[in-house]
């Protein structure tokens, strides 16, 4: 299947959200949208205030200078203070007006707000926006480094891959957008080291683990054995990109190795697509939705394989990316109403026809479309500039 990534982004995906999701009264973006774009709940995901702000600003900066993107981004940016508590931490879910519904221990709301503000600053040049980006980033950094204490999720000590990989990608966006890039470049190096040497990649088992002991050792529990192929493939392309940008051969090599080892674990050879979870020792997965096909792992797998082909030139990576593209655009794409479904059963039939919820909104799919457009036009590294 041949996809015009720019057209798909600018004529299909972004118009779906711009037509249905921007809250003109209170600011921000709705993500609880049904198949046709009707709002089925006015609660707002705070993750997606930052993520959508990044998406629209990045599309403006990279793909086309469409003032509609910038105007909508401004509506979202204006809503961020409503999502921020008096302690500087952000909520997880709020009412339409911005009142707190749920606040979590995780600092991903802050990382997504940081990248959103950073990219919006790049579009506008407004120094107050950059100050917001720095403020949210520094809070996330303090949480990551333990300067702000959060109650642990489990009583048994453990550490997770997701904070390290998200801090890596967040620091990279900050470095792209900052006037003084040096400090953020150094942080990308630090977080790259955390991902590489934190014990998440288990050489003996040949997997990237989601959870390990505080010293990086393997935990023979259901959580400790869990592999999330989507996260692994996302980490793979993060590391390959860092390998190129920072001239870090170790990151480049490990990114490729993670890709090579994850694809056989995550790819469903019967129906196609990437599954959600697996157990690294072949035991039953503790996640009951383990065999479902979600939208975002498909996008990460497409990026990782296409990027590997661009870097290493091996035809197998191109073939894998093309097979994934055929699968994803055929089964997730909605030709009638636009955008993608989010959740498929194992046999690739829709589990639900919703287009958005607390966790699905305009981020993974448009990010993939923008990056693939740059790769197809021979400008891969421009995506990171």
N, C-alpha and C positions, 0 to 999 in steps of 0.2 A: 504493500500500500504506500503510495506517495502522498505525503502530507505537506501542505504549505503551512508551516508553523506560524508564520507571522499572520496569515489570514485567519487561521484557526483561533489565534489569540485575540486579534482585533475585531473579528467579525462574528465570533461565536462565543468565546468564554467571557471576555471582559464585558461585552454588551449585556450578557445575561445578568451579571451582578450590578452593573450600572443602572440597568432598567428597573430592577426589582428591590435592591438591597440597601441603597443609601438612605439613611434617615435624615430627611431634610429639616425636620423639626428640632430634634435633639442632637443631631450629629451622630457619627459612628456608622456602623454597618450591621445589618441583620444577616444572620447566616442560617436561620431555621427556615429554609425555603423548600417547597415541594417541587415536584417535577416541572411544573410550568412556571415556577418562580413566585408562587403565592406564599406569603409569610404565614407560617403556622404557629409561631411563637415569637413574641417580641423580646424575650430574654436575649442578652447579647454575650457572646463569647469574647472575653478580653484578649485571649490569644489572637483572635482574628482582627481585633482592632489594629494591633501592630503588624500582623501578617498582611492584611489587606492594604494598609498604608504603604508597606514595602512594595507590594505587588504593583500598585497603581503608580507609585513614584518611579519604580524601576522601569516599568513599561514606558513612562514618559521620558526617562533619561536615556533608555537604550533603544527602544523600538520605534516610537513615533511621538513627536511633540504635540500630542492631543490635549488641548486645554481641558477637555472633559475629565481626563484622568487626574489632572492637577486639582481641579475644583473638587472632585470627590475625595481626593486625598486630604484636602484641607478640611472637609467636613469630618473626616475620621480623626485627623490630628486634633481638632478642637474638642473631641470627646474624651481624649486620653486623661485629662485631669479628673474627670468624673469617675474614672476607673482606678484612681490612685488613692490609697488610704492615707491617713494623717502621718503614718510612720514612713511614707515613701514607697512602701511595698504596694503591689498592684493586686486587684481582685482577680478571680478566675471567671466568675460569671456575675453579670449585673442586670438590673432591670433596664427597660428601654431608656429610662431617665438617667440611669447610672448609679442607682442604689445597689449596695452590696447584697448579693445573694449567697455567694460562696467565695471563700479565700483559702488557698491551698499553700502547703509548705514549699511547693516547687517555685522556682524563679523563672519559669519559661515565659510568663506574661511579660516580665521585665526585659528578657532577651529579645522578644519579638517587638516590643515597643521600641527598644534601642535601634534595631535594624530599620524599622519603619521610619523613625525620626531621622536616622542618618541618611537614608535615601531621599527622604523628603527635603532635608537640608540641601542635599546635592542638587535637587531640582529648583529650590527657591533661593538658596543663598542666605536664608534668614538665620542669623546667629542665635536667636532664641530657640529655634528648632534644634540646632546643634547642642545647645546646653541641655535640652530635654534628652537628647540621645545620650549624652555623657552621663546624665543623672541616672537614667534607667540602666545603662551599662554598668556603672559603678556599683549600683545596688545588686545587680546580678553577680558581679565579680565578688563583692563582699559576701554574698550568700555562698558562692562556690568555694571561696577560700575559708569559710567558717568564721568570718568576722561578724556576720549576722547569723545567729544561731537559729536553726529551724528544727522542730521536733522530727526525729527520724521516722521513716515509714515503718520499719520493722524493729522489733526489740533485739533481734540478732544482728550484730554489725555487718554491714555489707556496703558496697558502692556500685553505682550503676553507670553504664556507658553513656546514657543519654545526656547528662549534664556536660561531660567532657566534649562530646561531639557538637553539642549546641553552642557551647562557649567558643569552640574553635570557629564555627561558621559565623557566629556573632562578631567575634574579634576581627575576622576577615572583612566583613561588611564595614565595620568601623574604620578599618585601615583603608578601604577603598574610598571612603567619603571624607575622611578627616583632612584638614589642612596640614597638621603635623602627624604624619602617618607612623613615624618611628615607634612610639610606644605601643601602638596596636599591632604592628608587625611583630614586635617582640612577644606580645601576648599570643599571637597566632602560633609562634614557635613553641611557646610554653604549652599551650593546649594541644598542639600536635604531639608533643612528647608525652603528654598525659594519655592521649589515645593510644599511641604506639606502645608505651612501656607501662601502662597501668594494669596489665594482666588480662585485659579484655580479649586480646587475641591469644588463644591457647594453641601453641604450636603443636603440641602432642595430639590434641583432638582435631586440629585443623578447622577451627571455628572462631567466630567473633561472638563472645558471650555478652548477654545483656547485663548480667549481675555477677560480681565476683566478691570474694572476701576483701576486707580493707587492705590487706597486703598484696592483693592481686591474685591470690591462689584460687583454685577451682573449688566450688561448693557443690557437692553431690546432692543437691536438692532439686525439686521441680523448678524453682526459680533459677537456681544456679546452672541448670542444664539448658535453660531456654535460649533459643536462637530466634531472633526476629529478622528474617531475611531482608525486609524493607530497610530496617535500620542498618544492617550490615552493608547493604548495597549503597545506601546513602553515605555511610562512613567511607566506603571504598572510593567514591568519587570525590568526597571532600579531601581525602588523603592524596589522591592522584593530582587534584588541582593544586594542593599545597606543594606537592613535589615539584610541579612545574614553576609555580610562582616563587617559591623560596629556594629553588634548586636543591631540594632535599631528596636525595636518591632513596633514602630509607623509607620515607613516606610514599614515594612513587611505587616502590617495590611492594610494600605491604598493601597499599591500596589495590594493586593488581592481584596480589595473592588472595586477599579477602574476596574480591570479585570472583576469581576462579573457583574458590572453595564454596562460596555461597550459592552460586547459580545451581549446582546439582542438588543442593538441599532445598532451595526455595521453588524451583521451577516444577510445575505440574506437567508432566509429560503426557498425561491423558487428555486433559481438557485445555491446557495452556494457562499461562499466567503465573503469577507469584503468589504462593500461599502466605498466611499471616504469621504462623509460628511453627517451630518444630523443636524436638528434644535432641540434643547433640549426641546422646547415647542411644537414640532410637527407641526410647521408652515413650509411653503415651504422653502427649502434651497436656499440661495442666490447663491450658487455655481451650475452652470448649469451641471457640471460633477458629481454631488453628488452621482449618483447611479452607476458610473463606478467602475470597479474592477481594482485597480492598484497593481503592483507586491509587493511593499514594505509593505503595511498594512497586506498582507497575511503572510509575514515572521515574522512580529512583533507579530501577533496573534498566530502563531505556537509556537514561543519562549515563550510567556507569559503563554499560557496554559500548555505547557510541563514543564516549570519551576515550575508552581504552583503545578502540580502533583508531581514533585520531592520533593517539600517542604512539601505539606500538605497531599499528599497521597490519595486525593479524586478521584475516578474513572472518574467522570464527566469531569475533566480537561484533562485526558488522552484521553477520547473519543472525546472531542472537538478538541484536537490537531491532532488526527488521521484523523478526518473528514476534517480538514483544509489541512492537508498534501495530502490527496487523491485529494482534489479539486485543490490545487495549482500546484502540479506536473503534474496533468492531463491536466489542461487548460492553464497554463503558460509555461510549459516545451515544448521545441522544440526538438523532437526526431531526426529530420533530421540534423539540423545545430548546436544544442547545445544551452546552456544558456536558458533564459526565455524571453518570450514576456513581454512587460511592461504594456500594456493597453488593457483591455477587456471591451466590452460593458456589460450592465446589464445582458444580457442572456449568458454571458461568451464566446462569440465569439470575436476574436481579432479585436480591433479598428484599430490597425496598427501592422505591423510585425517587426517594428524596434527593435533592441536589445539595443540601447543606444541613448542618446541625452544629453542635457544640465544637466538633473537631474537624468538620469538613467545610471549607470555604475557599476563597480565591488565593491559593498559595502554591501547593505542590504542582498542580496542573499548569498554571501560568508560568511558574518558574521553569518547569521542563520545556514548555513551548519557547520561552525566551532563550534559554540556553541552547536548545537544539537549533533554533534559527541561526544563532551565532556560529555554531559548529558547522552547519550546512553551508554557511557563507564564508568559511575559512577564518572566522574571527573568534575562536573559542576563548582566548584569554581576555578579549575585550569585555566579556561578561563580568569579569572580576576586577575591572578597572574603574 
